[in-house]
Amino acid sequence: MEKHRRLVEATVIPYVKVEAIAADNLKPWDSKFQGVPYLSKDTAYPRGRDGRKMYLIAQINFADVPDIEPLPEKGLLQFWLNAGDPLDTDDFKVTFHEEVETAELSSEKVTTDGSRLPVFEFPDQAYRLTFSQGRMPITSSDYRFEEQYKGTPDFFEDLYEEYLDRNDNFGNGASLNEFAHRIGGYPSFVQFDPRAIDAADAQTDKDFLLLQIDTDPDNGIMWGDTGVGHFFISSEKLGKKDFSDILFSWDAS
């Protein structure tokens, strides 16, 4: 693959690597997977279509996140799933608090009452999120991958020849398809990229990976059969801090 280095490097873009570490006594405004969410006193708890309180799967405080465009420099983003069926891609919410109160826990503006949490079949352990900046090339499961290299037919031959040399069983490992928790960069899919699979309902405007959450057994996260979940947004709307139009998808083997 060395002869294709320049082609691959031309696709490299920055992303934010996300790591989860089990932690207790997290503050309501901390970046986390699961746990007690930040809610101002005048904010209604998000509810699903069935009326049940939703499940907080992730909370990102942008004050903790490396600065890459077009992510906000501050504010708190929350990802909510249906408490009864977290894999329902039609029943989720993404909420954004541009101003975050970080006073003492007794502050009238911060809700810390755990009784407001929904009842769900997930571990009650929360995980602190840490962030670091990286760079990555386009993944082989991104719908733009083949278009990117279509003018170099030997690229695919060389890629899969090297892939087979490095893997005893085709399908083990992932060539140019890195799975991990991340913000930005390129997504990785077990099956296919949903943004372009249906020509009549293409969502290729959702060009920014707002959050990828990989299967993470150590942290109690499992998408079907060891799958991966994604939240996408258009870069234009992200730059305007408009989180009203999000694509949520997940796939598994």
C-alpha positions in Angstrom: 0.0 0.0 0.0 3.0 2.3 0.3 2.6 3.5 -3.3 -0.9 4.8 -2.4 0.3 6.8 0.6 -0.4 10.2 -1.0 -3.9 9.2 -2.1 -4.8 8.0 1.4 -3.1 11.0 3.2 -5.2 13.4 1.0 -8.3 12.2 2.9 -6.9 12.7 6.4 -9.0 14.9 8.7 -8.9 15.6 12.4 -11.2 13.9 14.9 -11.6 13.6 18.7 -10.9 10.2 20.3 -13.2 9.4 23.2 -12.2 7.1 26.0 -14.6 5.9 28.8 -13.3 5.3 32.3 -15.6 4.0 35.2 -16.0 6.8 37.7 -18.1 7.6 40.8 -19.2 11.0 42.1 -19.3 12.7 38.7 -20.8 16.2 38.6 -24.0 16.7 36.6 -22.2 18.7 33.9 -19.3 16.3 33.4 -18.8 14.5 30.1 -20.0 10.9 30.6 -21.6 7.8 29.3 -24.7 7.0 31.3 -25.2 8.4 34.8 -27.2 11.4 36.2 -27.7 14.0 33.5 -27.4 17.7 33.8 -30.8 19.3 33.8 -31.7 22.9 34.8 -34.6 23.2 37.1 -36.8 24.7 34.4 -36.0 21.9 31.8 -38.5 19.1 31.4 -37.0 15.7 31.5 -36.9 14.3 27.8 -39.6 11.7 27.2 -40.1 9.2 24.4 -43.1 8.7 22.3 -44.5 6.3 24.9 -44.3 9.0 27.6 -41.5 7.4 29.5 -38.4 9.3 30.6 -35.6 8.7 28.2 -32.2 7.1 28.8 -29.1 9.3 28.8 -26.4 7.3 26.8 -23.9 10.2 26.5 -23.2 13.7 27.6 -20.5 15.9 26.0 -19.2 19.0 27.7 -17.4 20.9 24.9 -15.2 22.7 27.4 -13.5 19.3 27.7 -13.2 18.7 24.0 -10.2 19.6 21.7 -11.1 22.5 19.4 -11.9 21.2 15.9 -14.2 22.9 13.5 -17.2 23.2 13.5 -17.7 22.0 17.1 -18.9 24.5 19.6 -16.2 25.8 22.0 -18.6 25.5 25.0 -21.9 24.1 25.9 -23.2 20.7 26.8 -24.7 18.1 24.4 -26.9 15.2 25.5 -27.9 12.1 23.7 -31.1 10.4 24.8 -32.6 7.0 23.8 -35.9 5.3 24.3 -35.7 3.7 27.8 -37.8 0.7 26.7 -36.1 0.1 23.4 -32.7 2.0 23.2 -32.2 0.5 19.6 -35.3 2.4 18.3 -33.7 4.8 15.8 -37.0 6.7 15.4 -37.3 7.6 19.1 -34.3 9.5 20.4 -33.4 13.1 21.3 -30.3 15.3 21.2 -30.4 18.3 23.4 -28.0 21.2 23.8 -27.4 23.6 26.7 -25.3 26.5 25.5 -24.8 27.9 29.0 -23.9 25.4 31.8 -24.3 26.2 35.5 -21.3 24.9 37.4 -22.0 26.2 40.9 -22.2 24.0 44.0 -24.5 21.0 43.8 -27.0 22.9 45.9 -27.5 25.4 43.1 -31.1 26.0 42.3 -30.3 25.7 38.6 -28.9 22.2 38.7 -30.9 19.0 39.1 -29.1 16.2 40.9 -32.1 14.2 42.1 -31.5 10.6 40.9 -35.2 9.8 41.4 -35.8 11.6 38.1 -33.8 9.0 36.2 -35.8 6.5 34.2 -35.8 2.8 35.0 -33.8 0.9 32.4 -32.0 -2.4 31.9 -28.5 -0.9 31.7 -25.7 -0.8 34.2 -26.1 2.1 36.6 -22.3 2.7 36.5 -21.4 6.0 34.9 -18.2 6.5 32.9 -16.1 9.6 32.7 -15.2 10.6 29.2 -11.7 11.9 28.3 -10.8 13.4 24.9 -7.7 13.7 22.7 -7.2 14.9 19.2 -6.2 12.6 16.3 -6.1 12.4 12.6 -7.5 9.7 10.3 -8.1 8.8 6.7 -11.4 7.9 5.2 -12.8 4.6 6.4 -13.5 1.8 3.9 -17.2 1.6 5.0 -17.9 5.3 4.4 -20.1 5.7 1.4 -17.6 8.0 -0.2 -14.7 5.5 -0.1 -15.1 3.9 -3.5 -15.7 7.2 -5.2 -12.5 8.6 -3.6 -10.3 5.9 -5.2 -12.3 4.9 -8.3 -9.6 6.5 -10.6 -7.0 4.1 -9.2 -8.2 0.6 -9.9 -5.1 -1.1 -8.5 -5.8 0.5 -5.1 -8.6 -1.9 -4.3 -6.6 -4.9 -5.5 -3.6 -3.9 -3.4 -5.8 -3.1 -0.4 -7.6 -6.4 -0.3 -4.4 -8.4 -1.1 -2.7 -6.8 2.0 -5.9 -7.2 4.0 -6.0 -11.0 3.3 -2.3 -11.3 4.0 -2.8 -9.8 7.5 -6.0 -11.7 8.4 -6.4 -15.5 8.5 -10.2 -15.2 8.2 -11.7 -12.5 6.0 -13.8 -10.3 8.2 -11.5 -10.4 11.2 -10.0 -7.0 11.8 -10.8 -3.9 9.8 -8.7 -2.5 7.0 -9.1 1.3 7.0 -12.2 0.9 9.1 -11.2 1.8 12.7 -13.9 1.1 15.3 -13.8 3.2 18.5 -15.7 5.9 20.3 -15.1 9.3 18.5 -16.4 12.7 17.5 -15.7 13.9 14.0 -13.5 12.0 11.5 -15.0 9.2 9.5 -17.6 6.7 10.7 -17.1 2.9 10.7 -19.9 0.5 10.0 -20.3 -3.2 10.4 -22.6 -3.4 7.4 -23.2 -0.2 5.3 -23.4 3.6 5.5 -27.1 4.5 5.9 -26.7 8.0 4.6 -26.6 6.9 1.0 -28.2 3.5 0.9 -31.6 4.8 -0.1 -31.4 7.1 -3.1 -34.9 8.3 -2.6 -34.2 9.3 1.0 -30.4 10.0 1.0 -29.1 12.0 3.9 -25.7 12.9 2.5 -26.1 16.3 4.0 -25.3 14.7 7.3 -21.6 15.0 6.7 -20.3 15.4 10.3 -20.0 12.5 12.7 -21.4 14.1 15.9 -20.7 10.9 17.9 -19.8 7.3 17.3 -20.3 4.9 20.2 -18.7 1.5 19.6 -19.7 -1.7 21.4 -17.9 -1.5 24.7 -18.6 -4.6 26.8 -16.4 -3.4 29.7 -18.7 -0.3 30.0 -22.0 -2.1 29.5 -22.6 -0.8 25.9 -23.8 -3.3 23.3 -25.5 -2.5 20.0 -27.3 -5.7 19.0 -24.6 -8.3 18.1 -21.4 -6.2 18.8 -22.4 -3.4 16.6 -21.8 0.4 16.5 -24.0 3.4 16.9 -23.8 6.8 15.1 -25.2 10.3 15.4 -24.8 12.5 12.3 -25.4 16.2 11.6 -24.7 18.6 8.8 -21.6 20.7 9.3 -23.6 23.8 8.4 -26.2 23.2 11.2 -23.5 22.2 13.7 -21.7 25.5 13.1 -25.0 27.3 13.9 -25.5 25.1 17.0 -28.7 23.8 15.5 -29.3 20.2 16.7 -32.8 19.9 15.4 -32.0 17.6 12.5 -29.9 14.5 13.5 -29.6 11.1 12.0 -29.3 8.3 14.5 -28.3 4.8 13.2 -26.7 1.6 14.4 -25.8 -1.6 12.8 -24.4 -5.0 13.9 -23.2 -8.2 12.4 
